[in-house]
């Protein structure tokens, strides 16, 4: 299998609606859920809980046995199920859970009969016990599969929405920046050809980044190089009005960050801050580690509220960046904005992960 085909298979497995039951986290959550089901079944009998500890223990083992066995089989068959169409994959997974329940129930009741243990107040044959267990399992499996499907559809919608927002942000970057950059390059060609050539290279790197996969995670060092390319071009336009005070030495260079996270913040700092001030100002970028969390703080001066531009574009960028961080890192990531009378500060906090993971 070539690399392209292998990538497609991996992508299809990642998009599969069932959780990855080979993962420890999924198995742990399933085990907790199975134990809650055992409690629910004991409470449904109406027996006094303090007098049913032996039955609760036996029922817990039985339910966990079914849950873990089903998870193991779904883990082993995930690669095969992911190749099927959604209806066939769901049907196969459903049958696998129900059949597993039936086999384990038959074996459990057989062993209980052998040791003369009666489960419940009414004696049951193996067939009756299996029918009851399979019926319960069929209903619960149907509800669980439906939940997994809805959750997967919701996740896909969120990812598509995030991608659309990134693409909208990328398209918003281009017009005014492109026109300004081309004018700068045109003015430098005759007088300072070396700077003009550097500006062309910087511009090409910026637009190459905007054409990459919008879900890419890149090393912090690569994202900062992109920011430096952007700042060099804007520096040609703003001259001494733009200064940058950056220190990211305390953050590992291989820290993974969503592509085009810092660059839009730099752009907003210039457009809404430095450019609007007669004397310009300094953009400060400070990075540090807070335990296993990366913290990047960026600040810039701003004009008085009465002289500020419309903040709609700034709000779009902030909402986009916050949404992407939340999508990739969940509740562990934070985007904090502190809008002061003379300064605008943005703080990004997200877990440290090595790029390429």
MIDO-75396 format. One record per atom (N, C-alpha, C): x, y, z; residue in three letters. Coordinates in steps of 0.05 Angstrom, whole numbers, plus 5000, padded with zeros to 4 digits. Last residue first. Example, Ala and Ser with C-alpha at 12.3 -4.5 7.8 and 13.67 -1.06 7.14 Angstrom:
2
525749555142SER
527349795143SER
525850015157SER
526448865156ALA
524649105156ALA
526449345156ALA
END
This chain:
357
506253095330UNK
504852895346UNK
501952875338UNK
508453515304UNK
508653255290UNK
507253035305UNK
511053865360UNK
509953865333UNK
510453595319UNK
509353685426UNK
511453705405UNK
510153695378UNK
505354105465UNK
505553855450UNK
507753885429UNK
503054435519UNK
505454385504UNK
505454115491UNK
496554735517UNK
498354525526UNK
500854505507UNK
495955465519UNK
495155205508UNK
497254995517UNK
494156125518UNK
495055915536UNK
494155645524UNK
495256785498UNK
494656515489UNK
495756315509UNK
492957425508UNK
494557215519UNK
493456945509UNK
493458095487UNK
492357835482UNK
494157625493UNK
492158775499UNK
493758545505UNK
492158285500UNK
492859435484UNK
491259205478UNK
492958955482UNK
492760085515UNK
494159845507UNK
492259615503UNK
490060495536UNK
492260565519UNK
493760315509UNK
485560255564UNK
485260505549UNK
487460565529UNK
485659535547UNK
486059765566UNK
485860025550UNK
483158935541UNK
483159185526UNK
483259415546UNK
485358325540UNK
485258535560UNK
485458805545UNK
483457665528UNK
483757935517UNK
483458135539UNK
485557005524UNK
484757225541UNK
485357485528UNK
484156365510UNK
484856615496UNK
483756845512UNK
486355715527UNK
484955955534UNK
485956185516UNK
485854995531UNK
486855245518UNK
485155485525UNK
482954605556UNK
485654655566UNK
486754915554UNK
478254475531UNK
478154675553UNK
480854745564UNK
481354335468UNK
479154325487UNK
479254535508UNK
485054365428UNK
486054305455UNK
483854285476UNK
482254435380UNK
484554275380UNK
485454185408UNK
477854765393UNK
477454525377UNK
479754335380UNK
480255195419UNK
478455025434UNK
477954755420UNK
483255405377UNK
484655305400UNK
482855115416UNK
478955555343UNK
480855355334UNK
482455235358UNK
476455955374UNK
474955715365UNK
476855495358UNK
480456335379UNK
479456205402UNK
477955955396UNK
480956485324UNK
483256365339UNK
482256215364UNK
475856695315UNK
476856475299UNK
479156325314UNK
475457115350UNK
473556895352UNK
474556655337UNK
479657435331UNK
479757335358UNK
477857095361UNK
477857555279UNK
480357415282UNK
480457285310UNK
473057835291UNK
473057595275UNK
475557425279UNK
475058275319UNK
473358075333UNK
473157815318UNK
477758545279UNK
479258445302UNK
477658225316UNK
473558685246UNK
475558505236UNK
477158375258UNK
470859045282UNK
469458795272UNK
471558595262UNK
472359525302UNK
473659285313UNK
472459025302UNK
473860105266UNK
471859905272UNK
473259645280UNK
479260475297UNK
477760375274UNK
475660185284UNK
479361015345UNK
479860745337UNK
478160665313UNK
478561495368UNK
480061495343UNK
480461215332UNK
475961425416UNK
474561585396UNK
475961585369UNK
479661135448UNK
477261005437UNK
475961165415UNK
486461305428UNK
484161345445UNK
481661215432UNK
490460755399UNK
489561035401UNK
487261055420UNK
494860285432UNK
492460345415UNK
491760635419UNK
500559845434UNK
499160095441UNK
496860135422UNK
500359145447UNK
500959365430UNK
499459615439UNK
502358475464UNK
501058725470UNK
502058935451UNK
501857785479UNK
502457985458UNK
500958245465UNK
504257205507UNK
502857455513UNK
503757665492UNK
503556525513UNK
504656735496UNK
502956985499UNK
504955955546UNK
503656205549UNK
505056415532UNK
503955265548UNK
505255485534UNK
503655735538UNK
504254825604UNK
502655005587UNK
504455215574UNK
506454535644UNK
506454415617UNK
504754575597UNK
508555105677UNK
508254815679UNK
508554685652UNK
508555545634UNK
507255525660UNK
506555235665UNK
513555865596UNK
512255605603UNK
511055635631UNK
512856425552UNK
513856295576UNK
512356035580UNK
513956995510UNK
513156715514UNK
514356595538UNK
511757615486UNK
513257475507UNK
512157195510UNK
512058155446UNK
511257865446UNK
512957715466UNK
509858795433UNK
511358625451UNK
510258345450UNK
510659305388UNK
509159055392UNK
510858875410UNK
510859995396UNK
512259745399UNK
510359515403UNK
509060525349UNK
509460405376UNK
510860135374UNK
507061145319UNK
507360855319UNK
507560745347UNK
505961675320UNK
508761595326UNK
509161295326UNK
500461645308UNK
502261825292UNK
505161745296UNK
496961035302UNK
498361225319UNK
500361385303UNK
495060655268UNK
493260875275UNK
494561085293UNK
499160275265UNK
498560435241UNK
496760685248UNK
498760035317UNK
501160185308UNK
500460375285UNK
492859855318UNK
494459985338UNK
496660165326UNK
490259595278UNK
488559735297UNK
490159895317UNK
494659395247UNK
492459535234UNK
490759695254UNK
498159155285UNK
499059365267UNK
496659535257UNK
494858785310UNK
496358975327UNK
497359215310UNK
493058485267UNK
491158655281UNK
492658865298UNK
497958225254UNK
496558405234UNK
494658595248UNK
498857935300UNK
500758135292UNK
499458335273UNK
494457595296UNK
494657765319UNK
496657995314UNK
495557315249UNK
493257495250UNK
493357685274UNK
500457035269UNK
500557235247UNK
498057415246UNK
499056665308UNK
500356905316UNK
500257125294UNK
496256285274UNK
495156375300UNK
496356645309UNK
497655995228UNK
496356255226UNK
494856325252UNK
497055325255UNK
498155515235UNK
496355765233UNK
497055185324UNK
495555195299UNK
496655405280UNK
503254925348UNK
501255135349UNK
499655135323UNK
507754555387UNK
505854555365UNK
503754775369UNK
514454695401UNK
511754705411UNK
509754735388UNK
519654725386UNK
518054515373UNK
515154505384UNK
522055105416UNK
521555165388UNK
519654965375UNK
519555225482UNK
520855045463UNK
520055105434UNK
520355865510UNK
518355665500UNK
519855485480UNK
524056245521UNK
523256075543UNK
521255855535UNK
524556555475UNK
526756365482UNK
525956165504UNK
521556955455UNK
520356685457UNK
522256475465UNK
520857595454UNK
522557405469UNK
520957145472UNK
520858215420UNK
519857935422UNK
521957765437UNK
518858795401UNK
520358695424UNK
519358415430UNK
519059205345UNK
518158945357UNK
519958865379UNK
516459805317UNK
518559655330UNK
517359405343UNK
514560275270UNK
514059995279UNK
516559875291UNK
516460755255UNK
513960755271UNK
513360475282UNK
520660715220UNK
521260725249UNK
518760725267UNK
516560385172UNK
519160495179UNK
519660485209UNK
512060215146UNK
511760385170UNK
514360505180UNK
513859925102UNK
511760125098UNK
511760325122UNK
517659585121UNK
518359745099UNK
516359975095UNK
514659315160UNK
516759505169UNK
517759685146UNK
511558985131UNK
510259215143UNK
512359415153UNK
515658615118UNK
514258765097UNK
512959015108UNK
517258445168UNK
519158565151UNK
517858735129UNK
512558205188UNK
513458455200UNK
515558595183UNK
512257745155UNK
510157955154UNK
511158215165UNK
516757485172UNK
516457555143UNK
514457785141UNK
515457405225UNK
517657585219UNK
517557665189UNK
511257045220UNK
510757305231UNK
512957505224UNK
514056615200UNK
511956725183UNK
511357015193UNK
517156505245UNK
518456585220UNK
516456725201UNK
513156335279UNK
514456595284UNK
516056695260UNK
511855845257UNK
509756055258UNK
511056325263UNK
516655585266UNK
515755625238UNK
513655845238UNK
516855565322UNK
519055705307UNK
518155765279UNK
512555245335UNK
512455535341UNK
514555685326UNK
510754785283UNK
512454865306UNK
512255165310UNK
503754705267UNK
506454755259UNK
508154815284UNK
498154375244UNK
499554455268UNK
502454485260UNK
492954505197UNK
495754435203UNK
496654535230UNK
488054595176UNK
488154465202UNK
490954395211UNK
488654805126UNK
487854985147UNK
487854855175UNK
494154665086UNK
491854545100UNK
491154715124UNK
496255275052UNK
496655005064UNK
494054915077UNK
495755775036UNK
494755575018UNK
495055295029UNK
498256095072UNK
495356115071UNK
494155895053UNK
503655965061UNK
502455875086UNK
499355885085UNK
504256245014UNK
504555955013UNK
503255835038UNK
503856765032UNK
501656655016UNK
501856345012UNK
508756795059UNK
506256845073UNK
503956725058UNK
512456695019UNK
512356515042UNK
509656545057UNK
511657144986UNK
511156874975UNK
510856674998UNK
513457555019UNK
510657545011UNK
509857265000UNK
518857435023UNK
517157435047UNK
514257405040UNK
520357504970UNK
520657244982UNK
518957225007UNK
519258054964UNK
517857854947UNK
518057574959UNK
522858265001UNK
519958305005UNK
518358104988UNK
527758124977UNK
527058015003UNK
524058035008UNK
527358454931UNK
527458164928UNK
526758024954UNK
527458954956UNK
525058884940UNK
525058574936UNK
532458964979UNK
530158964996UNK
527658874981UNK
535358964930UNK
535758744949UNK
533358724969UNK
533859444904UNK
533059184893UNK
533358954912UNK
532460024915UNK
533659824933UNK
532759544925UNK
530660314869UNK
532460434888UNK
533860224906UNK
527359974837UNK
529460144825UNK
531560234845UNK
524159714874UNK
525459564853UNK
527859724842UNK
521159984911UNK
523859914918UNK
525459794896UNK
516060064891UNK
517660304897UNK
520560234903UNK
514259534887UNK
514659694862UNK
516359944868UNK
513959394941UNK
515859254923UNK
516359424898UNK
509659734956UNK
512359754969UNK
514459634951UNK
505559534924UNK
506359814921UNK
509159854933UNK
505159024945UNK
505959054918UNK
506859344912UNK
503459134998UNK
506059004993UNK
506959044965UNK
498459374990UNK
500559525003UNK
503359404997UNK
495758934966UNK
496059184952UNK
498359354964UNK
496058555008UNK
497258494982UNK
497758764967UNK
493158795049UNK
495958735053UNK
497358695026UNK
488058825027UNK
489459075034UNK
492459025038UNK
487158235012UNK
486858474995UNK
488558715004UNK
488657795051UNK
489957845026UNK
489558125014UNK
485857685098UNK
488557785100UNK
489557905073UNK
481157465082UNK
481057735091UNK
483857855093UNK
482556945070UNK
481757125047UNK
481657415056UNK
483656765122UNK
485756775102UNK
485056965079UNK
478556795144UNK
480656965155UNK
482956995135UNK
476056405114UNK
475056685113UNK
477156875123UNK
478955965130UNK
479156045102UNK
478056335098UNK
477355945183UNK
480155985177UNK
480456095148UNK
471955845177UNK
472756085190UNK
475656155184UNK
472055345153UNK
470855565138UNK
471755835150UNK
474255045195UNK
475755075170UNK
474655305153UNK
470055085232UNK
472655195238UNK
474355235213UNK
466054815204UNK
465655095211UNK
468355225217UNK
468354315202UNK
467854455177UNK
467454745182UNK
468454195257UNK
470954215242UNK
470654365216UNK
463054195269UNK
464754385283UNK
467354425267UNK
461353765238UNK
460354035232UNK
462054255245UNK
464153355263UNK
464753425235UNK
463753695228UNK
461653355313UNK
464453415311UNK
465253495283UNK
456453195297UNK
456853455310UNK
459753545308UNK
457552685279UNK
456452875261UNK
456853165272UNK
459152445327UNK
461052465305UNK
460152665285UNK
454452485357UNK
456852615367UNK
458852655344UNK
451052145327UNK
450452435330UNK
452852595339UNK
453851655335UNK
453451765308UNK
452852065310UNK
453551585390UNK
456151605377UNK
455951735350UNK
447851535395UNK
449351755408UNK
452051805395UNK
446951065367UNK
445751315358UNK
447151555370UNK
449750715400UNK
450650755372UNK
449451015361UNK
446650755447UNK
449450835447UNK
450450885419UNK
441650555431UNK
441850835441UNK
444750925440UNK
443150045416UNK
441850215397UNK
442150515405UNK
444949845465UNK
446849865442UNK
445750055421UNK
440249835494UNK
442450015503UNK
444450055480UNK
437249455466UNK
436249725469UNK
438449915476UNK
440549005469UNK
439749105443UNK
438749395445UNK
440948915524UNK
443348995509UNK
442549115482UNK
435648755535UNK
436748995548UNK
439149095532UNK
435548285503UNK
433648505499UNK
434648765510UNK
439647985525UNK
439948075498UNK
438048305492UNK
437447875576UNK
439948025573UNK
440248145545UNK
432847575562UNK
432547825577UNK
435047995574UNK
435147145535UNK
433247315521UNK
432947585535UNK
438246915576UNK
439547025552UNK
437647215537UNK
434146745610UNK
436146945619UNK
437547075595UNK
431446365579UNK
430046605589UNK
432046825597UNK
435645995569UNK
434346135547UNK
432946385556UNK
436745805620UNK
438845945605UNK
437646115583UNK
431245955663UNK
432845775647UNK
434945945633UNK
430646225729UNK
430446265700UNK
432146045687UNK
426846355789UNK
428746195774UNK
428346225744UNK
426146985819UNK
424846785802UNK
426946625787UNK
429347345845UNK
427347195861UNK
426046975845UNK
436347315827UNK
433647435827UNK
431747255842UNK
439746765811UNK
439947055808UNK
437147165806UNK
441946235849UNK
439546345836UNK
439746655835UNK
446745745843UNK
446246015851UNK
443846125835UNK
449045235833UNK
446445255847UNK
445945535858UNK
453245205800UNK
453945245829UNK
451445285846UNK
450645145752UNK
452444935761UNK
453144955790UNK
448045625746UNK
446445385751UNK
448145155762UNK
452445945736UNK
450845995760UNK
449145745767UNK
454145745687UNK
455945725710UNK
454345755736UNK
449745895656UNK
450545615657UNK
452245565682UNK
449946445660UNK
447646305672UNK
448246005675UNK
454746545632UNK
454446625660UNK
452246465673UNK
453646345580UNK
455846225596UNK
455546295626UNK
449546685566UNK
449046395566UNK
451246265583UNK
452047185568UNK
449747135586UNK
449246825588UNK
455847125528UNK
456847165556UNK
454547105575UNK
452447085483UNK
454346865490UNK
455246885519UNK
449547575485UNK
448247315486UNK
450047085495UNK
453647955479UNK
452047945503UNK
450647675507UNK
455347825428UNK
457247805450UNK
455647785477UNK
450747965399UNK
451647685400UNK
453547635423UNK
450648525409UNK
448448355417UNK
449248065419UNK
455548695386UNK
454948745414UNK
452848555424UNK
454948525333UNK
457148435348UNK
456648465378UNK
450448815316UNK
450248525318UNK
452548415335UNK
452849335317UNK
450449265333UNK
450248965337UNK
456749285278UNK
457549345306UNK
455249275325UNK
453549195233UNK
455548995242UNK
456349035271UNK
450649675231UNK
449249415234UNK
451149195244UNK
454750045222UNK
453050065246UNK
451649795252UNK
456649855173UNK
458449865196UNK
456849875222UNK
452149915140UNK
453149645145UNK
455049645169UNK
451350485143UNK
449250295152UNK
450350015158UNK
456550685124UNK
455550735151UNK
453350545159UNK
460550185090UNK
458850415090UNK
457550445118UNK
467049965114UNK
464349925106UNK
462750185104UNK
471950085137UNK
471850065107UNK
468950035097UNK
471150055191UNK
471550325179UNK
471450315148UNK
471149505201UNK
468649655202UNK
468849925188UNK
476749395198UNK
474849275179UNK
472249435178UNK
478649685242UNK
479849725215UNK
477949625194UNK
475649475284UNK
475349755276UNK
476349805248UNK
476148975307UNK
474748995281UNK
474549275271UNK
478649065356UNK
479948895336UNK
478748915308UNK
474849405380UNK
477549495376UNK
478949335354UNK
470549065384UNK
470249315367UNK
473049425361UNK
472648695420UNK
471948615393UNK
471648855374UNK
473349025465UNK
475548895453UNK
475048805425UNK
468049185475UNK
470049385468UNK
472449255455UNK
465848685489UNK
464848835466UNK
466849045456UNK
468848595536UNK
468948405514UNK
468048545488UNK
467149025567UNK
469949005559UNK
470348815536UNK
461548915573UNK
462549175562UNK
465349145552UNK
461348395596UNK
460148455570UNK
461348705557UNK
464148505643UNK
465048285626UNK
463948335597UNK
460948875667UNK
463648955659UNK
464748755639UNK
456548565679UNK
456248785660UNK
458948875649UNK
458848185715UNK
457448095691UNK
457348325670UNK
460748505756UNK
462648345741UNK
461448255714UNK
455848725773UNK
457948905763UNK
459948745746UNK
453148275791UNK
452148415768UNK
454248595756UNK
456348155836UNK
456047965814UNK
455148095789UNK
455448625866UNK
458148545858UNK
458148355835UNK
449948615873UNK
451148835858UNK
453948765849UNK
449348145902UNK
448148155875UNK
449448385859UNK
451848315949UNK
452948085935UNK
451848075906UNK
448848755965UNK
451548795957UNK
452648555941UNK
443648805982UNK
444048705955UNK
446948725946UNK
442249076026UNK
441948776027UNK
442548646001UNK
442749596014UNK
444549486035UNK
444449186037UNK
438549675978UNK
441349665968UNK
443249535989UNK
432849295973UNK
434349475991UNK
437249445984UNK
429949245907UNK
431149125932UNK
432549345948UNK
428249435860UNK
426749515883UNK
427749405909UNK
430749375812UNK
429449135823UNK
427749205848UNK
433149845800UNK
430649785786UNK
429249545798UNK
438049815826UNK
435949995837UNK
433249935825UNK
440649465791UNK
440049375819UNK
437849545831UNK
440949785745UNK
439449525744UNK
438749425772UNK
444150205764UNK
441450255754UNK
439750005754UNK
449049935774UNK
447550065796UNK
444650115788UNK
450249795721UNK
449849585741UNK
448249695765UNK
450850285697UNK
448650115688UNK
448049905709UNK
455550445723UNK
453050595728UNK
450650435719UNK
459050085700UNK
458550065729UNK
455950215736UNK
459050265647UNK
458049995653UNK
457349965683UNK
461550765654UNK
458750745645UNK
457550475651UNK
466650595668UNK
465050755687UNK
462150735680UNK
468050325621UNK
467950175646UNK
466250325667UNK
468050745584UNK
466150525581UNK
465850375607UNK
472351045605UNK
469751165605UNK
467550945602UNK
476450665594UNK
475950755622UNK
473050875624UNK
476350625539UNK
475750385555UNK
475050465584UNK
477851135525UNK
475251035517UNK
474450795534UNK
483151155547UNK
481051345556UNK
478251245549UNK
485850765518UNK
485450725546UNK
483150905556UNK
483650555454UNK
484850755471UNK
484050715500UNK
480750205426UNK
483450115432UNK
484850315451UNK
476050435414UNK
476050285438UNK
478750145443UNK
474751025389UNK
476950835387UNK
477150675413UNK
467751085375UNK
470251165389UNK
472350955385UNK
464751085309UNK
465150955335UNK
467751055349UNK
465051355261UNK
463351455281UNK
463651325308UNK
471351525232UNK
469351325238UNK
467751415261UNK
475551855221UNK
472951975217UNK
470651775224UNK
479851515228UNK
479651735246UNK
476851865245UNK
479051175184UNK
478851065211UNK
478451295231UNK
480151535143UNK
477551415145UNK
477051305172UNK
485551645152UNK
483651865154UNK
480751755157UNK
487751145142UNK
487951255169UNK
485951475173UNK
486551115087UNK
485450915106UNK
485551025134UNK
489451535067UNK
486551535064UNK
485251345083UNK
494651375079UNK
493651615091UNK
490651625090UNK
495150935045UNK
495250895074UNK
494151135089UNK
494951194996UNK
492851005003UNK
492750955033UNK
499851484999UNK
497251624995UNK
494951445004UNK
503751085004UNK
503351275026UNK
500651415024UNK
501350434981UNK
502950674980UNK
502150875002UNK
501749765000UNK
500050005000UNK
501850255000UNK
END
